[in-house]
């Protein structure tokens, strides 16, 4: 084949609009081949089951957008690119950057490989607002606390406007490649069909969800409402952001359209959440051991307990604490969990059950559609108190008071713990204190159709605090 072509390598940027790499290639004279490689060779960690479900449907949607012209391969990118370059006259290769340490190393080696072959190679920022190496303190060291990072570091930069999407001339090829089904991302378990049934996956649906969130009042009371899982003030855009089906730039500038309609506090709160995502990637870049090690070394001496039956009950939503059980069941049923509830269940695991945060992080990695190594690791270190900018270890969420405060009418909890549907709200978050007669009238037998608490809150809290005291000296 003598016709010159360019190649765009899709990674976690599964969209055609606002895609810097595609925009760049559209300025070249050559038709563009779009490629996705399921790299299970270089990855330090394989995708979780739930992420595979999202990826499967995402690739199907992307391939439809490309009229069936998405090239799909599995394996080592270097070998795959080498084979393609032998059969094609490749002039340009580009992609949008990833930020895990193994991805950075792999991509650097690939760039050297392409340059040796005299192929133009470029990479772009397609998933962050600010590059991690751009934001540094005056002494050229990285920030470790979110507020100065965001206000003193990030906000001194003017974000470029979202560029107009340029139309690419996609190459109508006859190259043999895999089908999406050939990646074996699905196992045809009933759960895989159940967990995705209430989601529409793909770039179009990300924009639809964004527009609905802003136009139908989701942003109106975002600052306070986002803490209440029963309210509409969450966007549920995180899986789409994670997989690059919408960019944070688009979301950042979407808030500008509402400057004269919505209070600044709600818009600022929304942008702050985008900022926290950035901070997670920032920490991952500057502290690449983030997914594996405590950012505060003194916690290396903390007396964590081994995984046990209590951990299993936590994963299944059978702890006897309704707000915890609702969150864990929402996770398994929908591939998602409300952010406030994530903090509550995380605190319970680490501080009441004394489980290492890695156990929770690994479970979330397997169960979340938005499983993202930077956000997942940074968030768990935050709730565990082991991170650089964390909730103090001695701040322990009480699942009873948290449930009463943030799910005051029980709407969320009863949705995911339906066996408590008829229990009066007075006892919803502490059913073991409910009189026997009311329990019976509500159809509940504790220990039979709803569990008794697996641990006592006060004694487990006291143990957590004494365990923390044992490492304070370090």
JOKA-V538749 format. One record per pair of residues at least 4 apart in sequence whose ideal C-beta (glycine too) atoms are under 6 Angstrom apart, sorted by the first residue. I is the first residue (numbers start at 1). J is the second residue. D is the distance in Angstrom with one decimal. If there is no record, write none. Layout:
i: (I:I)
j: (J:J)
d: (D:D)
This chain:
i: (1:2:4:4:4:5:5:5:5:5:5:6:6:6:6:6:6:7:7:7:7:8:8:8:8:8:9:9:10:11:12:12:13:13:13:13:14:14:14:14:14:15:15:15:15:16:17:18:18:18:18:20:20:21:21:21:21:22:23:24:25:25:26:26:28:30:31:31:32:32:33:34:34:35:36:37:37:37:38:38:39:39:41:41:42:42:44:47:47:48:48:48:49:50:50:50:50:51:52:53:53:54:54:54:55:56:56:57:58:58:59:60:61:61:62:63:63:66:69:71:72:72:73:73:74:77:84:85:90:92:93:93:93:94:95:96:96:97:97:98:99:99:99:100:101:111:114:114:125:127:128:128:129:129:129:130:130:130:132:132:135:135:136:137:142:143:143:143:144:145:146:146:146:147:148:149:149:150:150:151:162:162:162:178:186:191:195:200:203:206:206:206:209:211:212:213:213:214:218:218:219:219:221:221:222:222:222:222:222:223:223:223:225:225:226:226:227:227:228:229:229:229:230:230:230:237:238:239:239:240:240:242:242:246:248:248:252:255:255:258:262:262:264:280:280:280:281:283:283:283:284:284:289:290:291:291:294:294:294:295:295:295:296:298:298:299:301:302:303:304:304:305:307:307:310:310:311:313:313:313:314:314:315:317:317:317:318:319:319:319:320:320:320:320:321:322:322:322:322:323:323:323:323:323:324:324:324:325:326:326:326:327:327:327:329:329:330:330:330:331:331:335:337:337:340:342:343:344:344:344:346:346:347:347:347:347:348:348:349:349:349:350:350:351:351:352:352:355:357:357:357:360:361:361:364:364:365:365:371:372:375:380:381:381:382:382:385:385:385:391:393:394:396:397:399:400:400:401:402:403:403:404:407:407:410:410:410:413:414:419:419:422:423:423:423:427:427:434:434:439:444:445:446:446:447:455)
j: (88:89:30:89:91:30:31:33:88:90:171:25:28:30:32:91:92:33:35:90:93:21:22:25:32:34:35:95:36:98:243:244:19:96:126:244:58:62:243:244:245:19:203:244:245:65:165:162:165:247:250:124:126:94:95:96:124:168:166:94:32:94:166:168:92:91:169:171:168:170:171:66:70:71:72:73:77:80:74:183:43:77:75:76:102:106:102:51:52:365:366:371:366:335:367:368:369:371:185:192:196:58:239:369:185:185:186:201:201:243:180:180:201:202:70:68:70:70:170:177:177:178:80:177:183:81:88:90:119:120:114:119:121:122:123:124:126:123:125:103:281:284:285:373:288:121:119:121:131:244:278:281:159:248:278:134:135:154:282:285:153:154:140:141:286:148:149:153:388:389:150:279:389:151:152:153:279:154:275:155:249:250:253:182:192:195:335:205:245:240:245:246:237:215:216:218:235:219:232:233:262:266:225:233:226:233:266:269:270:265:266:269:231:233:233:234:340:406:406:338:341:412:407:411:412:241:370:369:370:245:246:370:372:250:252:274:274:267:270:262:266:267:268:374:375:378:374:287:290:378:290:374:293:377:373:377:299:300:386:381:387:388:386:471:474:386:471:471:467:354:356:354:311:359:353:454:355:318:319:454:319:349:363:325:328:329:451:324:325:454:451:452:453:454:399:413:417:420:429:344:399:402:403:413:345:348:399:417:413:416:417:337:341:345:333:416:334:337:416:337:367:369:341:342:406:346:383:397:399:402:360:383:351:383:396:397:352:399:353:355:360:357:384:396:464:455:460:359:361:380:384:380:376:380:368:376:371:376:376:376:379:384:386:387:387:390:390:392:393:395:468:465:461:402:403:429:430:405:406:407:429:429:412:413:414:425:428:417:421:449:450:442:427:428:442:431:434:438:439:444:450:449:450:452:452:460)
d: (5.5:5.7:4.5:4.9:4.5:5.3:5.6:5.4:5.6:6.0:5.5:4.6:5.4:4.8:5.0:5.9:4.0:4.9:5.6:6.0:4.7:5.3:5.4:5.6:5.7:5.3:5.2:4.0:4.6:5.6:5.8:4.6:5.9:4.3:4.5:3.7:5.0:5.3:5.3:5.2:5.4:5.7:4.3:5.9:5.2:5.8:4.3:5.4:6.0:5.2:5.7:3.7:4.9:4.4:5.5:5.0:5.1:5.5:4.9:5.7:4.9:5.9:4.0:4.4:5.7:5.3:4.8:3.8:4.8:5.5:4.8:5.6:5.3:4.5:5.3:5.0:5.0:5.8:4.4:5.1:5.9:5.7:5.8:4.4:5.8:4.9:4.9:4.3:5.1:4.8:3.8:5.2:5.6:4.7:5.3:5.9:5.7:5.0:4.1:5.2:5.5:5.9:6.0:4.7:5.7:4.1:5.4:3.9:5.4:5.6:4.7:5.3:6.0:3.2:5.9:6.0:4.2:4.8:5.8:4.5:5.0:4.4:4.7:6.0:6.0:5.8:5.5:5.1:5.5:4.6:5.8:5.8:5.0:4.4:5.5:5.2:2.9:5.0:5.9:4.0:5.4:5.9:5.4:5.9:4.0:5.2:4.3:4.1:5.7:5.8:6.0:5.8:5.9:5.2:5.6:5.4:5.6:5.3:4.7:3.6:3.9:5.8:5.2:5.3:4.1:5.7:3.7:5.6:3.9:4.7:5.8:5.1:4.8:5.9:4.7:4.8:5.8:5.1:4.5:5.5:5.0:5.5:5.6:3.9:5.4:5.9:4.9:3.9:4.7:3.7:4.3:3.9:5.8:5.6:5.3:3.9:4.4:5.2:5.4:5.6:5.6:5.8:3.9:5.5:5.3:5.2:4.3:5.4:5.4:5.0:5.0:4.0:4.6:3.0:4.9:5.7:4.8:5.6:5.3:3.9:5.6:4.1:5.6:3.8:4.3:5.6:3.9:3.9:4.5:4.2:5.0:4.4:4.8:5.6:5.9:5.1:6.0:4.5:6.0:4.4:5.2:5.7:5.6:4.2:4.5:3.8:4.6:5.4:5.5:5.4:5.1:4.1:4.4:4.9:5.5:4.2:4.2:5.8:4.1:5.8:4.8:4.9:5.2:5.1:3.9:4.4:4.9:5.6:5.3:6.0:4.2:4.5:4.6:5.9:5.3:5.2:5.6:4.4:5.6:5.4:5.7:5.7:5.7:4.0:3.6:4.0:5.1:4.8:5.7:5.1:4.3:5.1:3.8:5.6:4.3:5.0:5.3:6.0:5.5:6.0:5.0:6.0:3.6:5.8:5.3:5.3:5.2:5.3:4.4:4.0:5.1:5.3:3.7:4.6:5.8:4.3:5.6:5.4:5.0:4.5:5.0:4.0:5.5:5.1:5.6:6.0:5.6:5.0:5.9:5.0:5.8:3.9:5.3:5.7:5.9:3.9:4.8:6.0:5.3:5.0:4.8:5.4:4.6:4.6:4.5:5.8:4.2:4.7:5.9:4.3:3.9:5.7:5.6:4.3:5.2:5.6:4.9:5.9:5.9:5.7:5.8:6.0:4.8:3.4:5.0:4.7:4.8:5.8:3.3:4.9:4.8:5.9:5.4:5.3:6.0:4.8:5.2:6.0:5.9:5.4:3.6:5.6:4.7:5.2:5.0:5.1:4.8:5.6:5.2:5.5:5.2:4.2:5.7:5.4:4.6:5.4:3.7:5.2:5.1:4.7:5.5:5.6:6.0:5.2:5.0:4.8)
